[in-house]
């Protein structure tokens, strides 16, 4: 499995973590969330969870209002809650 835009695949022989990392930056704010293979039942399932969360996050961010070119605190809280509630 190859990395995709905003999704990075982590597979290290010597590390404890294997899975996908979602990382997206918009308007000066970066959102990151890890989706481990062990917890989600494999690489394909962790990728599916990461892709679903990324789509929802992009929809939220792209549809939000900006204050002085930055995301509003409310939007940031909603995005963080969305990521926290996503499977992972």
C-alpha positions in Angstrom: 0.0 0.0 0.0 1.3 3.4 -1.0 0.9 6.7 0.7 -1.7 9.1 -0.6 -2.2 12.8 -0.3 -2.8 13.7 3.3 -2.4 10.0 4.3 0.9 8.4 5.1 1.6 4.7 5.5 3.8 3.7 8.4 5.3 0.2 8.3 8.5 -0.2 10.3 9.9 -3.6 11.3 11.4 -2.2 14.5 8.5 0.1 15.5 5.4 -0.7 17.5 3.1 1.3 15.2 1.9 0.1 11.8 -0.9 1.9 10.1 -2.0 5.2 8.5 -1.4 8.8 9.6 -3.9 11.4 8.5 -2.3 14.9 8.4 -3.9 17.9 6.8 -3.1 21.6 7.2 -5.5 24.4 6.3 -5.4 28.1 7.1 -2.6 27.8 9.6 -3.9 24.8 11.5 -2.7 21.2 11.3 -4.8 18.2 12.1 -3.2 14.8 12.7 -4.7 11.4 13.6 -3.3 7.9 13.6 -5.2 4.8 12.4 -3.4 1.6 13.7 -3.7 -1.7 11.8 -3.9 -3.7 15.0 -6.8 -1.8 16.5 -8.8 -1.6 13.2 -8.2 -5.2 11.9 -5.7 -4.7 9.1 -4.2 -2.3 6.6 -7.3 -2.0 4.4 -9.7 -1.3 7.3 -7.4 1.3 8.8 -7.0 3.0 5.4 -10.8 3.0 4.9 -11.3 4.6 8.3 -8.6 7.2 7.6 -10.1 8.0 4.2 -13.6 8.4 5.6 -12.3 10.8 8.3 -10.3 12.8 5.8 -13.3 13.2 3.5 -15.5 14.4 6.5 -12.7 16.7 7.7 -12.2 18.3 4.2 -16.0 18.9 3.9 -16.1 20.6 7.4 -13.0 22.8 6.7 -13.8 23.8 3.2 -17.3 24.8 4.2 -16.3 26.9 7.2 -15.9 30.6 7.5 -12.5 32.1 8.0 -11.6 34.9 10.5 -8.6 36.9 9.2 -7.6 34.0 6.9 -7.6 31.5 9.8 -10.1 28.8 10.8 -12.4 29.9 13.6 -12.0 28.4 17.0 -15.4 26.7 16.7 -14.4 25.0 13.4 -11.1 23.8 15.0 -13.0 22.3 17.9 -15.5 20.6 15.5 -12.6 19.2 13.5 -10.8 17.9 16.6 -14.0 16.3 17.8 -14.6 14.7 14.4 -11.2 13.2 14.5 -11.5 12.1 18.1 -14.8 10.4 17.4 -13.5 8.7 14.2 -12.6 5.0 14.6 -8.9 4.8 15.4 
